[in-house]
Amino acid sequence: MAGTDSTQPALAQASNTGGPAIILVKPQLGENIGMVTRAMLNNGLTELRLVKPRDGWPNPAAEASAAGAIEVLEKAKVFETTEEAIADLHKVYATTARTRDMTKPVAVPHYAAKEMRAFDRSGQKVGVLFGPEKAGLHNDDVVLADTVISVPLNPKFSSLNLAQAVLLIAYEWFQQGVDVPDEELLLGSSPLATKDELLNFYKRLEAALDESGFLWPPEKRPNMVRNLRNIFQRAHLTDQEVNTLHGVVKTLQLGPRVQKPKE
């Protein structure tokens, strides 16, 4: 989805440490690394760590696919081993879709993000490991993590590409730090109609429908009226829209306007 506007401020999401470091272990394609940076910056994350990227670093293909997230690429750090990449971290998560022959706490992304925020508030640094595109993390990398993040997806097809996986975790992190309502009305210059304005419109509409014979038979009228009112209630009408509807009812009552012939 398009929607980048560099003139807009980022949504506030307090972080004591800058958020979790995204650690790509032996990433293969530069294009995928670039798309990861986009997923990171979408969610306010800028610390990218690369462990032994297959095609070396810097990688022109990564810059081409970053599509504006160059600031993340420019600050990316390269390490020879996973151990070196996580050395300064207090808490490490490993993302994997496969069952591992080891005992570790397993968290879904939403819970893991809440936990990451708690560590962040205490000033402790967190990182998330993502494996290479072809096979994911090796057990030797997973064993270095404190917690495994597992995404509940279709068990018959649960594989994600690298950028998708990063976006999913980064999104959950970002949502834990912003205060955005689940539903928000988009209002223009015209305010919502008052209940009195709505009731006046309902009465006028219902009178017109009685006159036309629509609200018939009498025993069904109450339910029909309730259905009509519910339709308009769900529309969150503005006072300007209610005025327009009054005009619609008036025109239907009076019939078509007679246009004067052109001279």
Contacts in CASP RR format, 6 or more apart in sequence:
PFRMAT RR
TARGET T0000
AUTHOR 0000-0000-0000
METHOD contacts of the structure
MODEL  1
MAGTDSTQPALAQASNTGGPAIILVKPQLGENIGMVTRAMLNNGLTELRL
VKPRDGWPNPAAEASAAGAIEVLEKAKVFETTEEAIADLHKVYATTARTR
DMTKPVAVPHYAAKEMRAFDRSGQKVGVLFGPEKAGLHNDDVVLADTVIS
VPLNPKFSSLNLAQAVLLIAYEWFQQGVDVPDEELLLGSSPLATKDELLN
FYKRLEAALDESGFLWPPEKRPNMVRNLRNIFQRAHLTDQEVNTLHGVVK
TLQLGPRVQKPKE
4 68 0 8 1.000
10 44 0 8 1.000
11 174 0 8 1.000
11 178 0 8 1.000
11 180 0 8 1.000
12 177 0 8 1.000
12 178 0 8 1.000
13 44 0 8 1.000
13 174 0 8 1.000
13 177 0 8 1.000
13 178 0 8 1.000
14 177 0 8 1.000
15 120 0 8 1.000
16 120 0 8 1.000
16 121 0 8 1.000
16 122 0 8 1.000
16 123 0 8 1.000
17 120 0 8 1.000
17 123 0 8 1.000
17 124 0 8 1.000
17 125 0 8 1.000
17 126 0 8 1.000
18 45 0 8 1.000
18 46 0 8 1.000
18 47 0 8 1.000
18 120 0 8 1.000
19 45 0 8 1.000
19 47 0 8 1.000
19 116 0 8 1.000
19 120 0 8 1.000
19 126 0 8 1.000
19 173 0 8 1.000
20 45 0 8 1.000
20 47 0 8 1.000
20 93 0 8 1.000
20 116 0 8 1.000
20 120 0 8 1.000
20 126 0 8 1.000
20 127 0 8 1.000
20 128 0 8 1.000
20 169 0 8 1.000
20 173 0 8 1.000
21 47 0 8 1.000
21 48 0 8 1.000
21 49 0 8 1.000
21 89 0 8 1.000
21 125 0 8 1.000
21 126 0 8 1.000
21 127 0 8 1.000
21 128 0 8 1.000
22 36 0 8 1.000
22 40 0 8 1.000
22 45 0 8 1.000
22 47 0 8 1.000
22 48 0 8 1.000
22 49 0 8 1.000
22 127 0 8 1.000
22 128 0 8 1.000
22 130 0 8 1.000
22 166 0 8 1.000
22 170 0 8 1.000
23 49 0 8 1.000
23 50 0 8 1.000
23 51 0 8 1.000
23 82 0 8 1.000
23 85 0 8 1.000
23 86 0 8 1.000
23 127 0 8 1.000
23 128 0 8 1.000
23 129 0 8 1.000
23 130 0 8 1.000
24 33 0 8 1.000
24 36 0 8 1.000
24 48 0 8 1.000
24 49 0 8 1.000
24 50 0 8 1.000
24 51 0 8 1.000
24 53 0 8 1.000
24 130 0 8 1.000
24 131 0 8 1.000
24 162 0 8 1.000
25 51 0 8 1.000
25 52 0 8 1.000
25 82 0 8 1.000
25 85 0 8 1.000
25 129 0 8 1.000
25 130 0 8 1.000
25 131 0 8 1.000
25 132 0 8 1.000
25 137 0 8 1.000
25 138 0 8 1.000
25 141 0 8 1.000
26 51 0 8 1.000
26 52 0 8 1.000
26 53 0 8 1.000
26 54 0 8 1.000
26 131 0 8 1.000
26 132 0 8 1.000
27 33 0 8 1.000
27 36 0 8 1.000
27 50 0 8 1.000
27 53 0 8 1.000
27 54 0 8 1.000
27 131 0 8 1.000
27 132 0 8 1.000
27 133 0 8 1.000
27 162 0 8 1.000
28 53 0 8 1.000
28 54 0 8 1.000
28 55 0 8 1.000
28 132 0 8 1.000
28 133 0 8 1.000
28 134 0 8 1.000
29 54 0 8 1.000
29 55 0 8 1.000
29 61 0 8 1.000
29 133 0 8 1.000
30 53 0 8 1.000
30 55 0 8 1.000
30 59 0 8 1.000
30 61 0 8 1.000
30 62 0 8 1.000
30 65 0 8 1.000
31 61 0 8 1.000
31 62 0 8 1.000
31 64 0 8 1.000
31 65 0 8 1.000
32 65 0 8 1.000
32 133 0 8 1.000
32 161 0 8 1.000
32 162 0 8 1.000
32 163 0 8 1.000
33 48 0 8 1.000
33 50 0 8 1.000
33 53 0 8 1.000
33 59 0 8 1.000
33 62 0 8 1.000
33 65 0 8 1.000
33 73 0 8 1.000
33 162 0 8 1.000
34 61 0 8 1.000
34 62 0 8 1.000
34 63 0 8 1.000
34 64 0 8 1.000
34 65 0 8 1.000
34 66 0 8 1.000
34 67 0 8 1.000
34 69 0 8 1.000
34 73 0 8 1.000
34 163 0 8 1.000
35 65 0 8 1.000
35 66 0 8 1.000
35 162 0 8 1.000
35 163 0 8 1.000
36 48 0 8 1.000
36 130 0 8 1.000
36 162 0 8 1.000
36 163 0 8 1.000
36 166 0 8 1.000
37 48 0 8 1.000
37 62 0 8 1.000
37 66 0 8 1.000
37 69 0 8 1.000
37 70 0 8 1.000
37 72 0 8 1.000
37 73 0 8 1.000
37 76 0 8 1.000
38 65 0 8 1.000
38 66 0 8 1.000
38 67 0 8 1.000
38 68 0 8 1.000
38 69 0 8 1.000
38 163 0 8 1.000
39 163 0 8 1.000
39 164 0 8 1.000
39 166 0 8 1.000
39 167 0 8 1.000
39 170 0 8 1.000
40 46 0 8 1.000
40 48 0 8 1.000
40 69 0 8 1.000
40 72 0 8 1.000
40 166 0 8 1.000
40 170 0 8 1.000
41 68 0 8 1.000
41 69 0 8 1.000
41 71 0 8 1.000
41 72 0 8 1.000
42 167 0 8 1.000
42 170 0 8 1.000
42 171 0 8 1.000
42 174 0 8 1.000
43 167 0 8 1.000
43 170 0 8 1.000
43 171 0 8 1.000
43 173 0 8 1.000
43 174 0 8 1.000
44 170 0 8 1.000
44 174 0 8 1.000
45 72 0 8 1.000
45 170 0 8 1.000
45 173 0 8 1.000
45 174 0 8 1.000
46 71 0 8 1.000
46 72 0 8 1.000
46 75 0 8 1.000
47 75 0 8 1.000
48 72 0 8 1.000
48 73 0 8 1.000
48 75 0 8 1.000
48 76 0 8 1.000
48 77 0 8 1.000
49 76 0 8 1.000
49 77 0 8 1.000
49 78 0 8 1.000
49 79 0 8 1.000
49 85 0 8 1.000
50 57 0 8 1.000
50 76 0 8 1.000
50 77 0 8 1.000
50 78 0 8 1.000
50 79 0 8 1.000
51 78 0 8 1.000
51 79 0 8 1.000
51 80 0 8 1.000
51 81 0 8 1.000
51 82 0 8 1.000
51 84 0 8 1.000
51 85 0 8 1.000
52 78 0 8 1.000
52 79 0 8 1.000
52 80 0 8 1.000
52 81 0 8 1.000
53 59 0 8 1.000
53 78 0 8 1.000
54 132 0 8 1.000
55 61 0 8 1.000
57 76 0 8 1.000
57 78 0 8 1.000
58 73 0 8 1.000
62 73 0 8 1.000
63 70 0 8 1.000
63 73 0 8 1.000
66 72 0 8 1.000
66 73 0 8 1.000
77 85 0 8 1.000
79 85 0 8 1.000
82 129 0 8 1.000
82 140 0 8 1.000
82 141 0 8 1.000
82 144 0 8 1.000
83 144 0 8 1.000
86 92 0 8 1.000
86 127 0 8 1.000
86 129 0 8 1.000
86 144 0 8 1.000
88 125 0 8 1.000
89 125 0 8 1.000
89 126 0 8 1.000
89 127 0 8 1.000
90 119 0 8 1.000
90 124 0 8 1.000
90 125 0 8 1.000
90 126 0 8 1.000
91 116 0 8 1.000
91 119 0 8 1.000
91 124 0 8 1.000
91 125 0 8 1.000
91 126 0 8 1.000
91 127 0 8 1.000
91 146 0 8 1.000
91 147 0 8 1.000
92 126 0 8 1.000
92 127 0 8 1.000
92 128 0 8 1.000
92 129 0 8 1.000
92 144 0 8 1.000
92 145 0 8 1.000
92 146 0 8 1.000
92 147 0 8 1.000
93 107 0 8 1.000
93 112 0 8 1.000
93 116 0 8 1.000
93 126 0 8 1.000
93 127 0 8 1.000
93 128 0 8 1.000
93 129 0 8 1.000
93 145 0 8 1.000
93 146 0 8 1.000
93 147 0 8 1.000
93 148 0 8 1.000
93 149 0 8 1.000
94 128 0 8 1.000
94 129 0 8 1.000
94 137 0 8 1.000
94 141 0 8 1.000
94 142 0 8 1.000
94 144 0 8 1.000
94 145 0 8 1.000
94 147 0 8 1.000
94 148 0 8 1.000
94 149 0 8 1.000
95 128 0 8 1.000
95 129 0 8 1.000
95 130 0 8 1.000
95 131 0 8 1.000
95 137 0 8 1.000
95 148 0 8 1.000
95 149 0 8 1.000
95 150 0 8 1.000
95 151 0 8 1.000
95 165 0 8 1.000
95 169 0 8 1.000
96 136 0 8 1.000
96 137 0 8 1.000
96 142 0 8 1.000
96 148 0 8 1.000
96 149 0 8 1.000
96 150 0 8 1.000
97 150 0 8 1.000
97 151 0 8 1.000
97 153 0 8 1.000
97 158 0 8 1.000
97 159 0 8 1.000
97 160 0 8 1.000
98 136 0 8 1.000
100 139 0 8 1.000
100 142 0 8 1.000
100 148 0 8 1.000
101 139 0 8 1.000
102 139 0 8 1.000
102 142 0 8 1.000
102 143 0 8 1.000
104 142 0 8 1.000
104 145 0 8 1.000
104 146 0 8 1.000
104 147 0 8 1.000
104 148 0 8 1.000
105 146 0 8 1.000
105 147 0 8 1.000
105 148 0 8 1.000
106 147 0 8 1.000
106 148 0 8 1.000
106 149 0 8 1.000
106 150 0 8 1.000
107 115 0 8 1.000
107 147 0 8 1.000
107 148 0 8 1.000
107 149 0 8 1.000
107 150 0 8 1.000
108 149 0 8 1.000
108 150 0 8 1.000
108 151 0 8 1.000
108 152 0 8 1.000
109 149 0 8 1.000
109 151 0 8 1.000
109 168 0 8 1.000
109 169 0 8 1.000
109 172 0 8 1.000
110 172 0 8 1.000
112 147 0 8 1.000
112 149 0 8 1.000
112 169 0 8 1.000
112 172 0 8 1.000
113 169 0 8 1.000
113 172 0 8 1.000
113 173 0 8 1.000
113 175 0 8 1.000
113 176 0 8 1.000
114 176 0 8 1.000
115 147 0 8 1.000
116 126 0 8 1.000
116 173 0 8 1.000
116 176 0 8 1.000
117 173 0 8 1.000
117 176 0 8 1.000
117 177 0 8 1.000
119 125 0 8 1.000
119 126 0 8 1.000
120 126 0 8 1.000
128 149 0 8 1.000
128 169 0 8 1.000
129 137 0 8 1.000
129 141 0 8 1.000
129 142 0 8 1.000
129 144 0 8 1.000
129 145 0 8 1.000
130 136 0 8 1.000
130 137 0 8 1.000
130 162 0 8 1.000
130 165 0 8 1.000
130 166 0 8 1.000
131 137 0 8 1.000
131 138 0 8 1.000
131 141 0 8 1.000
131 162 0 8 1.000
133 161 0 8 1.000
133 162 0 8 1.000
142 148 0 8 1.000
149 169 0 8 1.000
151 158 0 8 1.000
151 160 0 8 1.000
151 165 0 8 1.000
151 168 0 8 1.000
153 160 0 8 1.000
160 168 0 8 1.000
185 192 0 8 1.000
185 236 0 8 1.000
187 238 0 8 1.000
188 238 0 8 1.000
190 238 0 8 1.000
190 239 0 8 1.000
190 240 0 8 1.000
190 241 0 8 1.000
191 238 0 8 1.000
191 239 0 8 1.000
192 236 0 8 1.000
192 237 0 8 1.000
192 238 0 8 1.000
192 239 0 8 1.000
193 201 0 8 1.000
193 237 0 8 1.000
193 238 0 8 1.000
193 239 0 8 1.000
193 241 0 8 1.000
193 242 0 8 1.000
194 239 0 8 1.000
197 239 0 8 1.000
197 242 0 8 1.000
198 232 0 8 1.000
198 233 0 8 1.000
198 237 0 8 1.000
198 242 0 8 1.000
201 232 0 8 1.000
201 242 0 8 1.000
201 245 0 8 1.000
201 246 0 8 1.000
201 249 0 8 1.000
202 225 0 8 1.000
202 228 0 8 1.000
202 229 0 8 1.000
202 232 0 8 1.000
204 246 0 8 1.000
204 249 0 8 1.000
205 228 0 8 1.000
205 245 0 8 1.000
205 249 0 8 1.000
206 215 0 8 1.000
206 225 0 8 1.000
206 228 0 8 1.000
208 249 0 8 1.000
208 252 0 8 1.000
208 253 0 8 1.000
209 215 0 8 1.000
209 228 0 8 1.000
211 253 0 8 1.000
214 224 0 8 1.000
215 221 0 8 1.000
215 224 0 8 1.000
215 225 0 8 1.000
235 241 0 8 1.000
237 245 0 8 1.000
251 257 0 8 1.000
END
